[in-house]
Amino acid sequence: MTRLSVNINKIATLRNARGGNNPNVLQVALDCERFGAEGITVHPRPDERHIRYDDVRELKKKIKTEFNIEGNPDDRFIKLIEEVKPDQVTLVPDAPSAITSNAGWDTIAHQGYLRELISHLKKYAGKVSIFVDPDLRMVEGAAHAHADRIELYTEPYASAYRTNKVTAIASYIIATEHALKLNLEINAGHDLDLHNLRFLKQQLPALHEVSIGHALICDALYYGLENTIQLYLRELK
C-alpha cells in the first residue's frame, strides 16, 4: 500500500497565530502516527511562519515512522539536515517568499548543483527525493543527479481532475513509468485530497508515498483527525 505521510505545517500555523503551544505540534505528530499515518512531513521555511527549526529537532527525538523534511536547500536548511539526520529529505525549489510550493526543479539547468548536493546529503539522510514536474527530462535529470526518489508535483493533476481526470493523469503515468525504468521510487504531493487521491493511486500503482497536509487538516475540522487519517488511508488501499 502507498504510504501516507502527514504534513503538519498547518498545525504549526494555527499554533503560531496565537502564540503559546496550542495546538501542540509534537503531540499532533505523535497522534497522527497513532492514528495510522506512516510518516510525518515538515517543511521549515526561512521565516519560520509555520514549522520552526526547533520543532524539527524535537520531532526527530519522538517520531517513530518515516520523518521527511522538505524545503529549499539554503545553508541553514542543509545544516539542519546534517544535525537532525531525517529518514528522508525532499528538495523543493521554493523562493523564500513563496506561499506554498508551485513548481518542481529544473534538474537539467541545476544538474551539477543537485548532484553535488545530493552526494553530500546522502551522508545524513536515509533517502533523498527531488520535487519535480511530470516531465520526462526532469525525471531523467533527477536520476542523473543520483536521487533515490522523486516527488511528483500534483497541483496540475488536482486542478484538472474535475474537468477530465484521464487527461489530468496522463503525464504522471508516463513520468512514473520512466522513473521506474531509472530505478527511482515515486512519491507525490500537493493538493491531493479525498476527491482525487484514489484515482491517482489506481493509475499509479507503484506510488511509494503521498505527502498530504492542507486538505487533510481541513478535513479534520469536520471529521476529526483520527477519522480523517483513516479516510485517507482507505483511499490508498
N, C-alpha and C positions, 0 to 999 in steps of 0.2 A: 504494500500500500504506500502511496505517496505520503511523505511525512508533512505534518503541519507544524510550522514554526510561527509562533505568535509574536508579532511586532508590538512591543509595549510602549512605544513612543507616546501614544495618545494618553496613556495613563499618566506619564510624566508631565504632559502638557496640562492636564487637569490639576495635578498637584501644584505645579508652578504658578498656576493662575491665582492661587490663594495663598501660597506660602505654606510653611509647615510640612507635614508629611502625611497628608490625607488627600488622595489615597496613597497607601504605602506601596511604592513601586516594587520593592523586593518581595513583599508578601503576595502581590498580584502575580508576579512571575512564578512564584512557588505554587500558587493556586492553579495557574494555567497548566503547569506540569501535572499537578494532582488531578486535574480535570481531563487529562488525556493528551495535551499538546506534547509533541515530540521534540520541540525545540523552542528557544526563546531568541528573538532577534531584537537588536537595538541599533539605532542609527544616531550616534552623537554628532552634533554639528558644532562648529566653532563657537557660536554664541550660546550654546547650551540651553536653547529655548525649550527643549523637552528633556531628553535624556542627558544627564550630566556625566562628566567623566568619572566622578566619584561613584555614581550609580553603577557604572560598568565594573568598577573594581569590586564593589560589594556584591553584585550579581555573580561575578565569577566565583566567589567563595561558596555560593549556595546552590547554583544551578546544577542539576544532575543530568539533564538532557543536553542536546547539542546547543552550544552557545555561539550565536552568529553575530559578529559585529560588522556592520556595513557602514561605508562612508567614503568621502573623498580623502585620498591618502596624502594629506598635508603632513608636515613634520610632526605635529602634535598627535595626529591620528596614528602615525607609524610608531611613535614612542609608546602609545597606549597598547598597541598590538604586541609590541615587544615585552611590555610589562605583564599584560593580562594573559596572553597566550590562549586565545579562544580556540574552540573546535573548528570554527570556520571564520574567515574574513572575506567579505564581499566588497569589491572595489567599485565605487559608484562615482561618476564624474560630476558631482554636484558643485555648482557655484555656491559660495558662502551665502549669497542672498536668496538662493532657491527655496521656495516654499516646500516643495517636495521634488523627488527625482522626476526628471522629464525627458531623459534620453539615455541611451547606452553609450559605451565607449566607442570611439573610432579606434579600433585596435590595429588598424593599418598605420594611421598617422602617428600613433603613440606606441608603436611596436617595441622600439628599443627601450623606452622608459618602462613599459609594462613588464617586459621580460626581466629587466634588472630588478624591478620592484618585487615581482613575484618570487624570484630566486631568493631575495632577502627575506620576504615574509614567510616563506615555507619553513624557515628555521624556527618560527614562533607560532604558527597556526597549523592546525591539523589539515585543513583544506583551504585553498584559495580559489575564489569564484570571481568572475568578471561579469558585470552588468552589461548586457548587450541587447541591441535591437535584433529582431528575427531576420537577419541579413547574412547570407552565406559567407560573404567576405569578412564580416565582423566575427562570425563563429570561427572561421579559419584563423583569423588573427589571434583569437583567444587561445587556440590550440598551439599556435606557433610561439606564443608567449609562455607556454607551459603551465597554463591554468589547469586546475583539477576539474573545475566546473564552470558553467556559465549560468547566469540568472537571466532568463528572458524577460525583457521589459514588456509587460502585458497591458499597459494602458491602451494602445491602439486596438488590441483584441477586445477589451472591455467596452470601448467606445462604439465599436462596430457590431458588437454581438447582437444587440436587439434588432438591428436592421437586417443583417444577413450573417448568421453565425458560421455558415460554411465558408464564406469569403473571409470572414474575420480570422478564422483559424488557419487558413491555407498556408501562409508564410511560416507559421510556427511549426506546422508539421514538417515542412521542408527543412527548416533550420534544425529541428530536433533530429531528424534522420541523419543529417550531415554531421551533427555534433557526435552522435553515437559512433559513426564511422571513424571519427577522430579521437575516440576514447575519452570524450568529455561526458561528465554527468550533467544532468539538466535540472536546474531549479527555475522557478518562475515567481514573479511578483509584481504587483502594482494594480490596484483597482479590481482585484479579484473579490468575488462576493458569493452569496448563496444562490444568485441567479445564474452566474456564468461559470462557476467552478467545476461542476460535474461534467459539462461538455468539454471543457479544457482537458480534464483528466481522461475522459473517454477517448479523445482524439490524440492525446499524448501519453500513452500507457507507460512509457519509460520515464515519466516525470519523477524525479527523485524527491523534490521538496518544493512546497509553496510557502512563501512568507507573506502573511496577511496581518494587517494591523487596523487601518482606519475603518473598513467596513465591519470587521469582526467586533471592534469595540462599540461601534454604533449599534450593531445588532444586539449586543449585550445589554444596552439600555432597555430594550424591550423584552428580551428572552432570558436575561440573566447570563452571567459569564460561563458557568458550568454547562448549561443547556446549549449556549451558543457554540462553544467548542465542540460539543458532541454533534451539533448540526453540521458544522464544517467537516468534521471527520467522516460523517456519513456521506457527504458529497464526494469524498475522496475514495470511498470503498468501491 
